[in-house]
């Protein structure tokens, strides 16, 4: 489905972009904007490089960041828990607004 206008980037450019995300502590979107590339392209490169497919909240935990397997699993579990709690909070906010509106009638 690729367009004839699709840009092709060298493997070196991709590696450097992923390394910039890992070392800068900035989000994938910020780095992509700075480099003038699509954030989705950069996010895909990061996922491919990590092998885990986890970028969590737009940031990258570099493979050589000093986390062992148990710490990575704990981080993955905590991120999932935080996402679940955020969904719960959003549902409760909507329910509160609904019932506040109903009680005004």
Helices and strands as residue ranges (DSSP letters): H 11-24, H 28-35, H 39-50, H 69-103
